[in-house]
């Protein structure tokens, strides 16, 4: 089971915490998936679509996440340590996440080990 990135919640966290960079982990578990989803907005119970994080916890429980779908990659990335070596679709996913949240994804987790990290230049 995979939980897709929720950009609305990430943008709220970025706003209140002042993130300048984020770590994007578990990229290796996305290998082999044909399509990847990114939560880009919330559909409210009245049908309104918003990118604003609800201030009401009850309303948050009622939203439906609106997803953007992008192509996945087949390659095993767990042994890769350079950004240039990552598959094109993996890099496109990282860069799309950056575009949506306005924060650089500097550190990319590509495997279960502590050393399984790509530092994006």
VMD Tcl script that draws the C-alpha trace (Angstrom):
set ca {
  {0.00 0.00 0.00}
  {1.33 3.42 -0.98}
  {0.16 6.80 0.24}
  {0.41 9.43 -2.46}
  {2.02 12.80 -1.82}
  {-0.53 15.36 -0.55}
  {0.71 18.69 -1.90}
  {-2.07 20.68 -0.20}
  {-0.93 19.44 3.22}
  {2.74 19.83 2.25}
  {2.19 23.43 1.16}
  {0.46 24.18 4.46}
  {3.37 22.62 6.38}
  {5.83 24.60 4.26}
  {3.97 27.85 4.96}
  {3.83 27.44 8.73}
  {7.37 26.02 9.07}
  {9.27 28.01 6.43}
  {10.83 25.00 4.73}
  {13.53 25.81 2.20}
  {14.21 22.17 1.25}
  {12.52 18.85 1.83}
  {13.57 15.22 1.87}
  {11.59 13.09 -0.57}
  {11.81 9.53 0.72}
  {10.63 6.10 -0.40}
  {11.18 6.78 -4.11}
  {12.36 3.18 -4.45}
  {8.92 1.81 -3.55}
  {7.50 3.68 -6.55}
  {9.74 1.76 -8.97}
  {7.73 -0.58 -11.15}
  {4.48 1.39 -10.98}
  {3.02 2.38 -14.34}
  {1.44 5.55 -13.00}
  {2.06 7.76 -9.97}
  {-0.44 10.08 -8.35}
  {0.11 13.40 -6.64}
  {-2.65 14.97 -4.55}
  {-2.90 18.50 -5.94}
  {-6.20 19.81 -4.53}
  {-9.17 19.01 -2.34}
  {-12.77 18.73 -3.47}
  {-15.04 20.02 -0.72}
  {-18.44 18.46 0.02}
  {-20.18 21.29 -1.91}
  {-18.15 20.45 -5.04}
  {-15.73 23.35 -4.76}
  {-12.12 22.48 -5.59}
  {-9.47 24.22 -3.50}
  {-5.72 24.16 -2.93}
  {-6.16 25.74 0.51}
  {-5.77 23.51 3.55}
  {-9.02 23.50 5.56}
  {-8.90 25.11 9.00}
  {-11.82 22.97 10.17}
  {-10.81 19.41 11.16}
  {-14.32 18.09 10.45}
  {-14.23 19.57 6.95}
  {-10.79 18.07 6.38}
  {-12.28 14.66 7.09}
  {-14.86 15.18 4.35}
  {-12.64 16.36 1.49}
  {-11.91 14.22 -1.54}
  {-8.33 14.46 -2.81}
  {-7.94 15.51 -6.44}
  {-5.03 13.69 -8.05}
  {-2.72 14.42 -10.95}
  {-1.35 11.29 -12.61}
  {2.12 11.11 -14.12}
  {4.10 8.23 -15.65}
  {6.13 5.99 -13.37}
  {9.39 4.15 -14.06}
  {10.37 0.50 -14.23}
  {14.02 0.71 -13.24}
  {15.33 -0.28 -9.81}
  {16.81 2.91 -8.35}
  {17.99 1.49 -5.02}
  {21.64 1.36 -6.10}
  {21.75 4.82 -7.66}
  {23.51 7.64 -5.83}
  {23.69 10.37 -8.48}
  {20.73 12.43 -9.64}
  {21.90 12.18 -13.25}
  {21.62 8.37 -13.06}
  {17.93 8.34 -12.04}
  {15.39 7.40 -14.74}
  {13.89 10.34 -16.64}
  {10.40 9.71 -15.21}
  {11.78 9.61 -11.67}
  {13.45 12.98 -12.20}
  {10.23 14.30 -13.76}
  {8.31 13.19 -10.64}
  {10.78 14.94 -8.33}
  {10.72 18.10 -10.43}
  {6.90 18.10 -10.58}
  {6.77 17.82 -6.79}
  {9.12 20.81 -6.58}
  {6.94 22.83 -8.98}
  {3.80 22.07 -7.01}
  {5.19 22.82 -3.56}
  {7.64 25.58 -4.46}
  {10.39 23.97 -2.38}
  {13.45 22.09 -3.56}
  {13.53 18.34 -2.96}
  {17.22 18.24 -2.02}
  {17.57 14.78 -0.50}
  {16.00 11.79 -2.24}
  {15.64 8.45 -0.47}
  {16.18 5.63 -2.97}
  {16.35 2.59 -0.71}
  {16.03 1.24 2.81}
  {19.63 1.81 3.91}
  {20.91 4.97 5.56}
  {23.30 5.45 2.67}
  {20.55 5.04 0.05}
  {20.33 8.75 -0.62}
  {20.71 10.93 -3.67}
  {21.62 14.57 -3.07}
  {20.09 16.65 -5.82}
  {22.59 19.16 -7.20}
}
mol new
graphics top color blue
foreach p $ca { graphics top sphere $p radius 0.5 }
foreach p [lrange $ca 0 end-1] q [lrange $ca 1 end] { graphics top cylinder $p $q radius 0.2 }
display resetview
